[in-house]
Amino acid sequence: MKKLSFKVRNNTLYIKEYKHIKKTNIENTVSKTNIIDVDNMYFSSEYIIKNKKLMTNFMKDLIQNNNIDKIEVENMYFSKLILRLLPRTINLKEYIIDSEEELDFDNFYYLEKLNISEIYLYSLFDFMFEKLNAKNKKVITKEEILCLSKFREENAMTTYSNIVYSKDLVISYKLNKEELNELDSFFGVNLKLKNIHLAYYDDEILSKIFHVIKKYHKKDINIKIYYNSNESIVPFIDKLKEDNKEIIKKNKINIKVHYNKKYKKRYFVKQLNINIIKGALLFIIFTCSIILIHTHYKWTNSQKNAEDITKKINAKKESILGIVDYDKLANQEKDSTYIDNYFKKFNKVFSELKKINKDTVAWIKVNNTKIDYPVVQSSDNEYYLNRDFYKKSNVYGWVFMDFRNKTSILDQNTIIYGHQDRHGLMFTTLNEALKPSWYKNSDNQIIELNTPNKLYKFKIFSVYITDPVTDYLVTNFNDKDRYTNFLNNLVKKSIYNFGVNVDKDDKILTLSTCYDGPNKRVVVHAKLIN
């Protein structure tokens, strides 16, 4: 007989096995019956099974009274006990089975019938995935696909759910026969594709793309061709559109060419005569003056707005948290009560922030910098580059998490971005990590990341300047040896030796910002320590 712990926090119900019973007078009571206190409820599996009707009413009241929209259970067995208690009238946004088990038929039976928007689990049969998806239930899996081809790796097709829900497809090299078959399979199961990015293309690839678009009845897709030659591509595009005009019209396919700078300059100048150029230059001078004035106003206004927003948000946070004792936060074992109270207060902070922006997913603080911001997350990495916390246009953007990451279950590499400017906003003061004086103070090397579910602490193990590459922006690895090599490479890049060991079982945090213009990046990596 197992005992189940029911705990409600921040509109989420956590159900885990209750193992740690203190040696007190309450022990005998727990072993024989059930306990309900302020923070936790405990029920035996035997009691739940024998009292289904009573427990069903209990679950209904618990969910409604606490506005619960998310349930997280420890394993498949507990999940089966709980799902059979949930009324079909209950609506849940998320249901998480936090174990590395394949979905069994009992759980599948209940999940198919209940009103749940998103289901997170390790793995399931393909037919289960298709049936749940057919009932508008989004299924997110954690089991990674082994033996990835270059094509799948380039498109982050590490899990079945990634393949089904991916909105973008990238092709940057000539696909072999096997990869062309994978392209066909991808179109066969994907449900959300919107953009095809072609950095490499030829007649075979384009023919294959239009074939699978027609075969699988895909609609409303943008095909973006990135053109790097100086020769005209117009005849090629005209022929492509002519050969596929029926599919393009019927399936609403949009083809757009992104030209390189040399091509644009060459053909722009070629079509102008000297007189037009002279007149254009005068117009350009006048226009540039207007643009400079407008740009100065825009940057100044954006700076003021960003500073005002930051002050308002921090004032709201401080009014809820009060004065924070960071020494007690650092000593988690001795000051667990203080930390619990701090976390409960921070949940109120998140509740207030989500009223302003529902995209709020975390709060990040880097010691001895000005980095103390709520973190947002969009469906792509473009949205918050030029929008503030209120989703209004702002050249400074906001601090945001990579769209591929999750906060409910941390990925191997959680990535957060922020702009840099001359006024110290967003991630500007991340440059402090490059200074020897900053590095020598061990207190500076701790990064705090609050989420609505947990308080995480990370310790910095690598700091460096790099070109604007993407090799450090991988969120998950299907092979632990590759992940180990990835971590070792990050340590080697560091300009300082932090003496922090990282291995394949660690999870890390990556902070990235510009450095001295758009052509360099300052990158900080930190290891999860609690």
N, C-alpha and C positions, 0 to 999 in steps of 0.2 A: 504494500500500500504506500503510495506517495502522497506527500502533502504539497499543495500548490499555494504559492504566495500571490495575492492579487494586490497590485499597487497602482494608484492613479497619480499621474503627474502631467501637468500641462496638456490636458485633453487627451492623454494617452493612457491606456490600460496595459500594464506590464504583468505577464503571468509567467512565473518561474517556479522551479522546484524549491521548496523551503527545506534547507538542510541544516542550518546552524541554529540550534536551539540551546539557549543558555541554561546552565545548571541552576534553575530556580524552581520555586513552587509551581510555576506555570507549566513546567515541562510535562507533568502527568496530564494536565488538562489538554495540552496541544496534541498529545498522543492519542487522546480518546475522542476529542470533539473538534469544533471549529471555533476560531477566534476572530472577532472583528474589532479593531481599534481605530484610532484616528487616521493613521497613515497606511496601515496594512490590513489585509484580510487573509485568513488561512483556511483552506478546506482540504479535506482528504479526498483522494480520487474515488474512494469507495462511497463516501457521502455524496459526491457529485453524481455518481452513476445511479445510486439508489433514490435520489431526490431530484429527478430531472425537472419536474414541474415547478417545484419550489425554487430551484436554482435558475430556471429560465426566467421566472418573475424577478428574481434578484438581479440577474444580468441586465434585464430590460430597465429596471429602476436605476441601476448603477450607471449605465450608459447615458440615459436621459438626464439624470440629475447632475452629472459631471460633464455634460456636453462632449462625451468621448467620440472622437472621429477616427481613432487609430488604436489598433490592438497589436501587441507584440508578444508572441508566445515562444517558449524556449525550445520546443521540439514537436515532432509530428504527433506523438501520443497525447501531449497536452492539448495540441491544436484540435484533435478529434473530439476530446472531451468538451472543449469550449464551443466549437462550431455547432455542435448538436444542441447547444443551449440558446443560441442567438435567434431571436424572432426574425422572421422575414421582413418585418416592417422596419427594422433598424437599418440605417444607412451609414456605411463606414467609408472614409476616404482611403485608408491604408490598412492592410492586414499583413503582418510580417511573421514568418516562421524562421526563427534565428538558429538554424542548425543545418549541417551539411548532409541533409537527407533528401532523397527523391520523393516527390509528392506521391502519396499512396491513394488508392481508389476511394477510401472512406473520406479523406479530407477533400478530394476532388469533388465528390458527390455534394458535399455541403457548400463548398466554395462556388460551385456552378449555380446554386439556387439562391444564395444570399446576395444582398445589395452591397457589393464592395467594389470601389473604383479601381484601386491598385493593389496588387498582390506581390509581395516580395518573398522569394524562396530560393533554395539552392538549385534544384533542377526538376524537370517533369517530362513526361512523354510528349512528343510533338502533337498528337491528337488532342491531348488535354489543353495544350497551349492554344490550339486553333479553336476549340470549343469555348474556352474562357474568353478568348479575344472576340469571338462571334457575339458574345453577350456583353460587349463593351467593357470588359475587365482587362486593364493593362497589367501584364505579367512581367515582372523584372526578375531575371535569374542571376545567380552568382557563379554558377559552374562555368568555368572557362573552357573554350574550345582549344584542344591541343593541336599541335602541328599546323600552325597558321601559315598560309602562303603569304608572299609579299603583298599580294592584292588585299587579303583580309587584314593583315597587320596594318597596312597603310590606312585602312578605313576603320580601324578599331573594332573589328568584328570578333571580339573576344568571347561574347556570349550570344546565345540565341536571341535574347530580347534586344540586344544591340542591333542585330541584323534586321529584326522585324520593325523596330521603331526609328531607325536611322533616317535623318532628313537629308543628308548630304552624301554624295558618292564622289570619290576622287580617283582619277586615273592619270598617273604621271609618267608612265612608261608603257612599252609595247607588251601587251598581255600574251602569254602563251596559251596553248590549247586548253590546258587544265583550268587556267584562270578565266578564260572566256566561258567555260562551263560554270565556274563559280559565279560569274556575272549573271548568267541565266538563272541560276538557283537563287541568287540574291533578289532579283526582280520577282521571282515566284513567291517569296514569302514576305517581302517588305511591304509595309502598309502606309508609310509616312514620307516616302521620298519626294523631295521638292527640287533639289538642285543636283546637277551632274557637272562637276568641275573637270574639264579636260585640259591638263597641262601637256599631255601627249595625245595625239589623235592620228588616225589614218583611215582609209576606206573600210578596212576590216572592222575596226572598233566601232566606227559610226554606223556601219551596216548592222552590226550586232546589237547596238543600242536601240536603233529604230525597230529591229526585229522583235526584241523582248518587250519594248513599249507596246507594240501592237499585239504580241502574243498574250501579255498579261493585262491588257486594257488599262495601262497607266495613263493618268491625265494630269494636267496642270503642272508640268515639269519644266524647269529652266535648264537649258543646256548652255553652259558657259565655256567658251573656247578661249584659252589664254594663248595669244598669238605672239611669237617672239621673232619672226622673220621680218626682213625689210621689204620683201616682195608682197604684192597685193594678194589678199585672200578673198577679195570680193567675188571673182569668178567661181572659186571653190564653194563659197557659201551659197551663191545663187544656184549652183547646180545641186547642192545638198538639199536646199529648200524645194527645188523643182522636183527632184526625184522622190521626195517624201511629203509632198504637199498635202496629200489626203490625210496621212497620219497626223501631220502638224496641225491641220485645221480641225479634224475630228477630235483629237486628244488634247488640244490646246497646248501644244508644245512651243515654248519660246526659245529661240536661238539668239545668243548674244556673244559678240566677239570683244574680248578685252585686248586692245593693242598695246605693244610696248612703246616707250617714249620715243625711240628713234624713228619708228614707223610714223607715229603721229606728227613728229616734227617735219620729217621729210615731205610727206604728202600735204601738210598744211602749207608749208612754204612754196611748194611746187605750184599750187593753185592760186597763188597771189601774185599780182604784178607789183612793180616798184611803187607806183602811185598809191595803190591800196595799202601797201605796207607803211608808207609815210603817214597816211591818214590814220591807219590803225595804231601806229606808234603814239601819235598825239592822244588818241582816244584811250590807249592803254595807260599812258602817264596819268591822265585825268582819273581814269577808273581806279588805278592803283592807289592814288591818293585817297579816294573815297573808301577803298577797301581797307587801307591802313588805318584810317580814322575809325571805321566800323569795327575792325578787328581789335584795335586798342580798347574801344568801348566794350566790346564783347568779352574780352579777357578780364578787364577790370570788373565788369558786372558779374561775370562768372565767379571771380575770386571772392567778391563780397558775398554773393549768394551761398557759395560753398562754406565760407567762414560762418555765416549766420546759421546755416543748417547744422553745422558741426556743434556750435554753441547750444542751439536748442536741444539737439539730441542728447548731448552730454549733461545738460541741465536736467532733462527728464530722467536720465539714468541716475544721476546723483540724488535727485529727490526721492527716488525709490530705494536705492542701495544705502544712502547715507554715507558715513565715513567708513571706508574699507580698510581692514587690517590685513595687509598683504603678507605679513609674517605668519599670521594664522593660516592664511590660504596656502602658504608654502609648506606648512607642517600638517599634512593631511591626516596622519594617523592620530596625532594628539588632539587636533581641533576639528574632528569630524562633525560635531554639532554646529560649530560656527560655519563650516563649509556648507552643510545642509541648508541652514538658514539663508546663507548667501545665495545658494543656487535657487532656492524658492523665490527670493526677491528678484533674482535675475530673470526668472520665468515671467515675472510681472513686467520687467523691462521689455522682453520679447513680445509680450501681448500688446503693449502700447506701441511698439515699433511696427508690428504687423498691421495695426490699424492704419498707419501711415503708408506702409509699403509691404504688401503681402509676400514680396520676394525676399524678405529678410530671412537669412538662414543661420547667421552666427554673429559673434562680436569678437574682434581681434585686438589684442593689446601687446605691443612690443616694448619691453622695459627701456626707459631712458631714451625714448623717441616720442614724437607726436602721434605715432600710430596707435589710435584708440578709437576704432570706428566699428559701426555695424557693417556686416558683410551681406551683400545681396547676391542673387543668382538668377540668371535668365536662361532662356532656352538656347542661347548662343553666346559667344564671347564678344559680340559686337555692340549689343544694346547699351550697356553701361559705360562704354568708352566715352560717350558724349552726353550722358544723362546723369542727373544727380539723384539723391535718395528719394526725392519727390517725383522722379521720372520726368523732370523738366530738362530742356536742353541746357547743357553746361559743358564747356570745353575741358573742365577738369574731371568730368565723369564721376565715378564713385568706385569704392573698393568692392571688387566682385570675385566670386568663386567660379572656377572653371565649370562650364555647363555639364561636363561629363561626370563630375564628382557627386557623391551623395553625403549627406550629413547623418542620416539614420544609421548607416554602417560605413565607417571610414574606409576609403580606398587605400591602396598601398601608397599612393602619392596624391595628397590633397593640395591643389594649386590655387593660390589667391593672387590677383593682379591689382595694381593701382598705378595711377599716373604720377609723374614727377614734375615739379614746377619750381619756380624761384621763390615762392611764398611759403614753402613748408607744408603744403597741403597733401592729403592722401599719403602716398608712399615716399615722398621726398626725403624724409629723415631716415629712410632705410639705408642711405649712404653712410650714416654714422657707423654702421657695422664694418665699414672698410677701414676705419681709423684704429691704429694700435691702442690708443688710450681706451677706446670703447671695448675692444677685444679683451683687454687685460682685466676688466671688471666682470667677474663671473655672473653677477646679478643681471647683467645686460643680455645674457645668453638664453634667457627664458622667454618663451612666447606663450601667451595664454589665449586659448580659443574656446569661447563659450558657445554652446549650441542649445537649442531648446531641450535637448535630451541629456547632454553631459557637459562637464567642464573638463577640457583637455589641456595638458601642459606639454610643451615641446622644448627640447634643448638643442640649440644651434650646433651643427657639426661641420658646416661648410658655407663659405662666403666667397664670391668671386665676381669678376666682370667678364661678360661674354658677348659674342656677336648675337644678332637676333635670330638664333636658331631654335629648333623645337625639340632637340634631343633630350632635354630635361623636362619636357612637358608631357610625359607618358604617365597616365593615371594608374594603370594596372598591367601586370605581366602574367602571361600564361605559363611561364617557366621560371622556377625559383633561381636557377643558375643565372639566367639573364637578368633577373632582378638584383642578384648579388653583384654581378658585374656592373650594373647600372649604379648601385650604391658606391662601390669602390671607385668608380670614375668620378662621382660627385666629390668624394673625399680628396682625391688627387687634384681636382681643380681648385680647391680652397686655397686662399692666400695665407690662411692661418691654420695651425694644427690645434684643434679644439680638444683632442684627446678623447673623443666620444666614439665608442664602437657602435657600428651599425651592421646588421646582418639581415638575412632573408625573411626573418620573422617580424621585423620592425615595420612600423608605418611612419611615414614622414610627411612634413608640411613644407611646401615650396612657396616662397614669396618672390615675385618678379616685378621689376619696374624699369623704366628707361634710365639711361645714364649719359649725361652730357649730350643730349640730342637723341634722335630716333634710331641711331645705328649701333647702339650698345645697350646692354642690359646689366643691371645689378641683380644678382640672384642669391637668395639666402635659403638654405635647407636646414630643417630641424627635425629631430627624432622625437616621437611620442614617448613620454616618460611616465605617464600615469593613465 
